[in-house]
Amino acid sequence: MFRCQECLKVSKPHDSPKKLVTKTRQKEYFTEEGKTVRTAKGLPATGWEIVEEILVCEPCSLKERE
C-alpha cells in the first residue's frame, strides 16, 4: 500500500505505484578527463535526466498531462 502523491488517496493492498516524472533537466555528457563525449556524427552527447518523480496510483498515471 502507498499514498498517491497526486490525489493523496491510499491505494488498495498489492497495488503497485507508478512513477511519474515531474521535472527534468538537460544533461551534457563528459569523459573522466573532462572532455565532451561526441556522438558518431561528431555532435556533443546530450540528453535528459530526471530531477523529480512522484509515486501515483493507476488512475492518476492515466490522466492526460499538460
Contacts in CASP RR format, 6 or more apart in sequence:
PFRMAT RR
TARGET T0000
AUTHOR 0000-0000-0000
METHOD contacts of the structure
MODEL  1
MFRCQECLKVSKPHDSPKKLVTKTRQKEYFTEEGKTVRTAKGLPATGWEI
VEEILVCEPCSLKERE
1 10 0 8 1.000
1 11 0 8 1.000
1 12 0 8 1.000
1 13 0 8 1.000
1 15 0 8 1.000
2 10 0 8 1.000
2 11 0 8 1.000
2 15 0 8 1.000
2 17 0 8 1.000
2 55 0 8 1.000
3 9 0 8 1.000
3 10 0 8 1.000
3 11 0 8 1.000
4 10 0 8 1.000
4 11 0 8 1.000
4 17 0 8 1.000
4 55 0 8 1.000
4 56 0 8 1.000
4 57 0 8 1.000
4 60 0 8 1.000
5 54 0 8 1.000
5 55 0 8 1.000
5 56 0 8 1.000
6 20 0 8 1.000
6 54 0 8 1.000
6 56 0 8 1.000
6 57 0 8 1.000
6 60 0 8 1.000
6 63 0 8 1.000
7 56 0 8 1.000
7 57 0 8 1.000
7 59 0 8 1.000
7 60 0 8 1.000
9 57 0 8 1.000
11 17 0 8 1.000
11 57 0 8 1.000
15 57 0 8 1.000
15 58 0 8 1.000
17 55 0 8 1.000
17 56 0 8 1.000
17 57 0 8 1.000
18 55 0 8 1.000
18 56 0 8 1.000
18 57 0 8 1.000
18 58 0 8 1.000
18 60 0 8 1.000
18 61 0 8 1.000
19 53 0 8 1.000
19 54 0 8 1.000
19 55 0 8 1.000
19 56 0 8 1.000
20 53 0 8 1.000
20 54 0 8 1.000
20 55 0 8 1.000
20 56 0 8 1.000
20 60 0 8 1.000
20 61 0 8 1.000
21 50 0 8 1.000
21 52 0 8 1.000
21 53 0 8 1.000
22 52 0 8 1.000
22 53 0 8 1.000
22 54 0 8 1.000
23 50 0 8 1.000
23 51 0 8 1.000
23 52 0 8 1.000
24 48 0 8 1.000
24 49 0 8 1.000
24 50 0 8 1.000
24 51 0 8 1.000
25 48 0 8 1.000
25 49 0 8 1.000
25 51 0 8 1.000
26 46 0 8 1.000
26 47 0 8 1.000
26 48 0 8 1.000
27 46 0 8 1.000
27 47 0 8 1.000
27 48 0 8 1.000
27 49 0 8 1.000
28 36 0 8 1.000
28 44 0 8 1.000
28 45 0 8 1.000
28 46 0 8 1.000
28 47 0 8 1.000
29 36 0 8 1.000
29 37 0 8 1.000
29 45 0 8 1.000
29 46 0 8 1.000
29 47 0 8 1.000
30 36 0 8 1.000
30 37 0 8 1.000
31 37 0 8 1.000
36 44 0 8 1.000
36 45 0 8 1.000
37 44 0 8 1.000
37 45 0 8 1.000
38 44 0 8 1.000
38 45 0 8 1.000
39 45 0 8 1.000
END
